[in-house]
Amino acid sequence: MKKFEKLFFIIGFCFMLLYGVYIGGYSSAFVFKYALVIGMVFFTLELIIILFTYWLDYKKSVK
């Protein structure tokens, strides 16, 4: 799970950098326009994984 969490963070961060290219006016391609949305999707997936692993650890500690 930690590998996926790290992978989603890196991919999301890269898409945020690509959005910076769009904001800077260097390109207006389709990928750059929606890079913010794509990056936020990966950050949301990372957050879901963090919450899921926290829930599993909490469930183990209660027993």
Secondary structure, DSSP 8 states (H G I E B T S, - for coil): -HHHHHHHHHHHHHHHHHHHHHHHTS---HHHHTHHHHHHHHHHHHHHHHHHHHHHHHHHHH-
